[in-house]
């Protein structure tokens, strides 16, 4: 298969079709609801080939959830900026792997430049390091590996400092070629314990499991009335548990978009000499907005943080970033003997030395291209627009007599509830999304079924919110307050 005239024509047709599709998106439904079996019948593989390319592409476009639709107010997956989409085509064509410098010098340098730019926006020092990853889950795992590297050295050496911030890093532990027999007379070794919010993303528990940390050693601390990590409860837990490997705070929680008090949590980090990781996958982007940046006051104090440009910087999937304030611990977490890839001459340039990935797509190029072309203004305008829309949803819900707000939104996620029971709230949402009129989500909040919107589409306006609320009311009337919606859950 070659880059010939036929493929060139297909590429041109595909680009034209995609731009037309997005341009006319408001005239169609958010989704044409079908079951998995119905969709599977449409896409079964025939390895004899012969299908027409544009027919297949149109099948994809027509059967996707339409994230560019102004009535899409669902999950934390954005309708990407066109510059990111175009960059994806370039990235895929060049197919550079950025784990090893010699496999992609330009891609490696661009990723390092993007990581440095993001670090500077946060306020991290020049000693920080980072890497592009697939998203927040990978970033959280990577951060906890760095936290464990510090925790192990701290326990083995008795040095509790933070690497370069408190003088030279502790020496490497002695490497053994055998596993010594445990002495039953000695005390049981301390276990690595993680403290996180009750609303922390599930990837924290999953990362711990991957690392071999027992589920009982991931301790969930209660949240306050605004669904933020309760600082008093956190301190009480720290005092009770003692030695803790890491505290995980959140900036922009998945359930409610809550932002934890990072300064107060950082003070506890210092008091108890542990690691503070901030899952800011959703919320870190607000550092670019003068109006919204107070939400992440103290983010620069974190030992590590997750940041997903594929959320609130409107990059296409996938582009996440992990930043570590003292880069020594990131390197320490990934020490490996691989002379066929890494060598001393390029030790500062091989990104694979500080990440799980070896096959590593050059996804940072899309953010670099967008910044070079447009600067930060499109991001700031989009963030402030969706934050204002979220406040609008809150105000009309608070003023209604049939819905009730579950919290005051801080950014662009808001949970509310129909004034009926859990079953009816779930049914209302299900009927809404099947109708194709709008797309919202649902979650459990302190044990209650609630409706949830993520205002993530810059094309969404107040009129779209009004239509979504009118559709919800229609679904509620159709089902009857407190009763099951016919056909849903049966």
C-alpha positions in Angstrom: 0.0 0.0 0.0 1.5 3.3 -1.1 0.9 7.1 -0.6 -0.5 7.2 -4.1 -3.1 9.3 -5.9 -6.0 7.1 -4.7 -4.9 7.5 -1.0 -4.4 11.3 -1.6 -7.9 11.6 -2.9 -9.3 9.6 0.0 -7.5 11.9 2.5 -8.9 15.0 0.8 -12.4 13.5 0.8 -12.1 12.5 4.5 -11.0 15.9 5.6 -13.8 17.6 3.7 -16.3 15.2 5.1 -15.1 15.7 8.7 -15.2 19.5 8.4 -18.7 19.3 6.9 -19.8 16.9 9.6 -18.6 19.2 12.4 -19.9 22.3 10.6 -23.4 20.8 10.4 -23.4 18.9 13.7 -26.2 20.9 15.4 -28.7 19.6 12.8 -28.4 16.0 13.9 -28.9 14.1 17.1 -26.1 13.8 19.7 -26.3 10.0 19.1 -28.3 7.6 17.0 -28.9 5.1 19.8 -28.2 1.5 18.9 -27.4 -1.6 20.9 -24.0 -3.2 20.8 -25.3 -6.0 18.7 -26.8 -3.6 16.2 -23.5 -1.7 15.9 -21.5 -5.0 15.6 -23.5 -6.0 12.6 -22.5 -2.8 10.9 -18.7 -3.2 11.4 -18.0 -6.9 11.1 -14.6 -7.5 9.5 -14.5 -9.0 6.0 -10.8 -9.7 5.4 -11.3 -10.1 1.7 -11.4 -6.3 1.6 -13.1 -4.4 -1.2 -15.1 -1.9 0.9 -15.1 1.7 -0.2 -13.1 3.9 2.1 -15.5 6.9 2.4 -18.4 4.6 3.1 -16.5 3.2 6.1 -15.5 6.6 7.3 -19.1 7.9 7.0 -20.3 4.9 9.0 -17.9 5.9 11.8 -19.0 9.5 11.7 -22.7 8.8 11.7 -22.6 6.2 14.5 -20.3 8.1 16.9 -21.3 10.1 19.9 -21.2 13.6 18.5 -18.8 15.4 20.9 -18.9 18.5 18.8 -22.7 18.8 19.2 -23.6 21.8 21.4 -26.0 19.5 23.4 -23.1 17.2 24.4 -22.6 17.9 28.1 -21.4 14.5 29.1 -18.1 12.9 30.0 -14.8 14.6 30.4 -13.9 14.0 26.8 -13.6 17.2 24.7 -14.4 18.1 21.1 -10.8 18.7 20.0 -9.6 21.9 18.5 -9.0 21.5 14.7 -5.3 22.2 15.1 -4.9 19.1 17.3 -6.8 17.0 14.7 -4.5 18.2 11.9 -1.5 17.6 14.1 -2.7 14.0 14.7 -2.6 13.4 10.9 1.0 14.7 10.8 2.0 12.7 13.9 0.6 9.5 12.5 2.2 10.0 9.1 5.7 10.6 10.5 5.2 7.9 13.2 8.0 9.1 15.5 8.7 7.2 18.8 9.9 9.6 21.4 11.1 7.2 24.1 14.6 7.2 22.6 16.2 10.4 21.3 17.8 8.9 18.2 14.4 7.5 17.1 12.8 11.0 17.1 15.2 13.9 17.8 12.6 16.6 16.8 9.7 14.8 18.6 11.8 14.3 21.7 12.8 18.0 21.8 9.2 19.1 21.3 7.9 17.0 24.1 10.6 18.3 26.4 9.8 21.8 25.4 6.1 21.2 26.1 6.8 19.6 29.5 9.0 22.6 30.4 6.4 25.1 29.3 3.7 23.3 31.4 6.1 23.1 34.4 6.8 26.8 34.1 3.0 27.6 34.1 2.6 25.6 37.3 5.6 27.3 38.9 7.9 24.3 39.2 11.7 24.8 39.5 14.2 24.0 36.8 15.0 20.7 38.6 11.6 19.3 37.7 11.0 16.6 35.1 8.0 15.2 33.4 6.8 13.2 30.5 3.8 12.9 28.2 1.6 9.9 29.0 -1.6 8.5 27.8 -3.7 10.3 30.4 -4.4 10.8 34.1 -4.4 7.1 35.0 -0.9 6.6 33.6 0.2 9.9 35.2 -1.1 8.9 38.6 0.6 5.5 38.4 3.9 7.1 37.4 3.7 9.7 40.2 3.1 7.0 42.8 6.1 5.1 41.5 8.2 8.2 42.1 6.6 8.6 45.5 7.5 5.0 46.4 11.1 5.5 45.2 11.4 8.4 47.7 9.6 6.4 50.5 11.9 3.4 50.0 15.1 5.5 50.2 13.8 7.4 53.2 13.1 4.2 55.1 16.4 2.5 54.1 18.6 5.5 54.7 16.8 7.4 57.4 17.0 10.5 55.3 13.7 12.2 54.8 14.7 15.1 52.6 13.3 15.9 49.2 16.3 15.3 47.1 17.8 18.5 45.6 15.5 20.7 47.7 17.3 19.5 50.9 20.8 18.8 49.8 22.1 15.8 47.9 19.8 12.8 47.3 20.3 9.8 49.6 22.7 7.1 48.2 21.3 4.2 46.2 20.4 1.2 48.4 22.7 -1.8 48.2 21.7 -4.1 45.4 21.4 -7.8 46.4 21.4 -10.8 44.1 19.5 -12.9 46.5 16.4 -12.6 48.7 17.3 -12.9 52.4 15.2 -15.2 54.6 12.9 -13.0 56.8 13.8 -13.1 60.5 10.5 -13.7 62.4 12.1 -11.9 65.4 12.3 -8.7 63.5 9.4 -6.2 63.3 7.2 -6.4 60.2 8.4 -4.0 57.5 6.3 -0.9 57.1 3.8 -1.0 54.3 3.4 1.8 51.7 0.2 3.6 52.6 -1.7 6.0 50.3 -4.2 8.5 51.6 -6.7 10.0 49.2 -10.1 11.5 49.0 -13.3 9.5 49.1 -14.0 11.0 45.7 -10.5 10.3 44.3 -10.4 8.8 40.8 -10.5 5.0 40.6 -7.1 5.0 39.0 -5.5 5.7 42.3 -6.7 2.3 43.7 -5.8 0.7 40.4 -2.3 2.1 40.4 -1.8 0.9 44.0 -2.9 -2.6 42.9 -0.5 -2.6 40.0 2.3 -1.6 42.4 1.4 -4.5 44.7 0.0 -2.2 47.4 -2.8 -3.9 49.4 -6.3 -2.4 48.9 -6.5 -1.8 52.7 -3.5 0.4 52.4 -5.3 2.8 50.1 -7.2 4.8 52.8 -10.0 7.0 51.6 -10.6 10.1 53.7 -14.0 11.7 53.9 -14.9 14.8 52.0 -16.5 18.0 53.3 -19.9 19.5 52.3 -18.4 20.8 49.0 -16.9 17.4 48.2 -13.3 18.5 48.9 -10.8 16.4 50.8 -11.6 17.2 54.5 -8.3 18.6 55.8 -9.1 17.9 59.5 -10.0 14.3 58.7 -6.8 14.0 56.7 -4.7 15.2 59.6 -6.4 12.9 62.0 -5.7 10.0 59.6 -2.0 11.0 59.2 -1.6 11.2 63.0 -3.2 7.7 63.4 -1.4 6.0 60.5 2.0 7.5 61.0 4.4 6.7 58.1 2.6 7.4 54.8 4.0 6.9 51.3 1.8 9.6 49.7 -1.1 11.8 50.0 -3.2 12.2 46.8 -5.2 15.4 46.5 -7.5 16.4 43.6 -7.9 19.5 41.5 -11.1 19.0 39.5 -12.6 15.8 40.8 -14.4 13.5 38.4 -17.7 13.5 40.3 -18.2 17.2 41.1 -15.2 19.1 39.8 -14.1 19.9 43.3 -10.7 21.5 44.0 -9.0 20.4 47.3 -7.2 23.0 49.5 -3.7 22.4 48.3 -1.9 24.8 50.6 -3.4 23.2 53.7 -2.7 19.7 52.4 0.9 20.7 51.5 1.4 21.9 55.1 0.4 18.5 56.3 2.7 16.9 53.8 5.6 18.8 55.3 4.5 18.1 58.9 4.4 14.4 58.3 7.3 14.2 55.8 5.5 12.5 53.0 4.7 13.0 49.3 1.9 15.1 47.9 0.6 14.1 44.5 -2.2 16.2 42.9 -4.5 14.5 40.4 -5.1 17.7 38.4 -5.8 15.9 35.2 -9.0 17.9 34.8 -8.2 21.1 36.7 -4.6 22.0 36.1 -5.4 23.9 32.9 -7.0 26.7 34.9 -3.5 28.0 35.6 -3.6 29.7 32.2 -6.7 31.8 33.2 -6.1 34.8 35.6 -9.7 34.5 36.7 -9.8 30.8 37.3 -6.2 30.1 38.5 -7.1 30.7 42.3 -8.8 27.3 42.1 -5.4 25.6 42.1 -3.6 27.9 44.5 -0.7 25.9 46.0 -0.4 23.5 43.0 3.3 24.5 42.7 3.9 23.0 46.2 2.9 19.5 45.0 5.7 16.9 44.6 4.0 15.7 41.5 0.8 16.3 39.4 -1.2 14.9 36.6 -2.4 17.2 33.8 -4.5 16.2 30.9 -4.3 18.6 27.9 -6.8 16.3 26.2 -9.4 17.6 28.6 -9.5 21.3 29.3 -6.9 22.3 26.6 -9.0 20.6 24.0 -6.4 18.3 22.6 -7.5 15.1 20.9 -7.0 11.8 22.7 -4.6 11.1 24.0 -2.3 13.6 25.6 -1.7 13.5 29.4 1.3 14.8 31.2 3.0 13.9 34.5 5.2 16.5 36.2 7.5 15.8 39.2 8.9 18.8 41.2 12.2 17.1 42.0 13.1 15.1 38.8 15.5 12.9 40.7 12.7 10.8 42.0 11.2 10.3 38.6 14.5 9.0 37.3 15.0 6.9 40.4 11.6 5.2 39.8 12.5 4.0 36.4 16.2 3.0 36.6 16.7 0.2 34.1 19.6 -1.5 32.4 18.9 -1.3 28.6 22.1 -0.5 26.8 20.5 -1.4 23.4 18.3 1.8 23.9 19.8 4.1 26.5 23.4 5.2 26.8 25.3 7.6 28.9 25.8 10.0 26.0 22.1 10.7 25.7 21.0 10.1 29.3 19.4 13.5 29.5 17.5 13.2 26.2 16.0 9.7 26.3 12.4 10.2 27.6 12.0 6.4 27.9 14.3 6.7 31.0 11.5 8.4 33.0 8.3 6.6 31.7 6.7 3.2 31.5 6.3 3.4 27.8 8.9 2.3 25.2 6.7 2.7 22.1 5.8 6.3 22.6 3.7 8.4 20.2 4.8 12.0 19.7 1.5 13.4 21.0 3.0 16.5 22.5 3.3 17.9 19.0 -0.4 18.7 18.8 -0.1 21.0 21.9 3.1 22.5 20.6 1.5 23.2 17.2 -1.6 24.8 18.7 0.4 27.0 21.0 2.7 28.1 18.2 -0.2 29.0 16.0 -2.7 30.6 18.5 -1.0 31.0 21.9 -3.0 30.5 25.0 -6.0 32.8 24.3 -8.3 30.1 22.7 -7.8 27.9 25.8 -8.6 30.7 28.2 -11.6 31.9 26.3 -13.0 28.3 26.1 -12.4 27.6 29.8 -14.0 30.7 31.0 -17.0 30.2 28.6 -17.7 26.7 29.9 -17.3 27.8 33.5 -19.9 30.6 33.0 -22.3 28.1 31.3 -21.9 25.7 34.3 -22.8 28.5 36.6 -25.9 29.2 34.4 -27.0 25.6 34.8 -26.6 25.8 38.5 -28.6 29.1 38.7 -31.6 27.7 36.7 -31.6 24.5 38.7 -31.4 26.3 42.0 -34.3 28.5 40.9 -36.5 25.6 39.9 -39.0 23.6 42.0 -38.5 20.3 40.2 -34.7 20.0 40.4 -32.2 20.6 43.2 -28.4 21.4 43.1 -26.1 19.0 44.9 -23.3 21.6 45.2 -22.1 24.9 44.0 -19.9 24.3 40.9 -16.3 25.6 41.0 -15.5 25.0 37.4 -17.3 23.1 34.6 -18.8 20.0 36.3 -22.1 20.2 38.1 -24.3 17.6 39.8 -28.1 18.1 40.4 -31.1 15.9 40.9 -34.7 15.6 40.0 -36.8 15.9 43.2 -37.8 12.2 43.1 -36.1 8.9 43.9 -32.9 7.4 42.7 -34.5 5.0 40.2 -36.4 7.8 38.5 -33.2 10.0 38.2 -31.4 7.1 36.5 -34.4 6.5 34.2 -34.7 10.2 33.2 -31.1 10.3 32.2 -31.3 7.0 30.2 -34.3 8.2 28.3 -32.7 11.5 27.5 -29.5 10.1 26.0 -31.5 7.5 24.0 -33.6 10.3 22.5 -30.5 11.9 21.1 -31.6 15.4 22.3 -28.7 15.8 24.7 -26.0 13.8 26.4 -25.5 14.1 30.2 -24.1 11.6 32.7 -25.1 10.3 36.1 -23.2 9.3 39.3 -23.6 8.4 42.9 -22.9 11.3 45.3 -22.8 10.5 49.0 -25.0 7.5 48.2 -27.6 9.3 46.1 -28.2 9.0 42.3 -27.6 12.4 40.7 -27.5 13.9 37.2 -24.2 15.3 36.1 -23.1 17.7 33.4 -19.6 18.5 32.2 -19.7 21.7 30.1 -16.8 21.0 27.9 -18.0 22.1 24.4 -17.1 25.8 23.6 -19.9 25.8 21.0 -22.6 25.2 23.7 -24.7 28.3 24.6 -27.4 29.1 27.1 -30.1 28.2 24.6 -28.6 24.7 24.4 -28.8 24.4 28.2 -32.4 25.6 28.2 -33.3 22.9 25.6 -31.5 20.2 27.6 -33.4 21.2 30.8 -36.7 21.2 28.8 -35.9 17.7 27.5 -35.2 16.5 31.0 -38.6 17.8 32.2 -40.3 16.0 29.3 -38.6 12.8 30.3 -39.6 13.3 33.9 -43.3 13.9 32.9 -43.2 10.9 30.6 -42.0 8.6 33.3 -44.1 10.0 36.1 -42.4 11.2 39.2 -41.0 8.4 41.2 -41.9 5.7 38.7 -39.8 3.6 36.3 -39.4 4.8 32.7 -41.0 2.2 30.5 -38.5 0.1 28.6 -35.5 1.3 30.7 -33.9 -1.3 32.9 -36.5 -4.0 31.9 
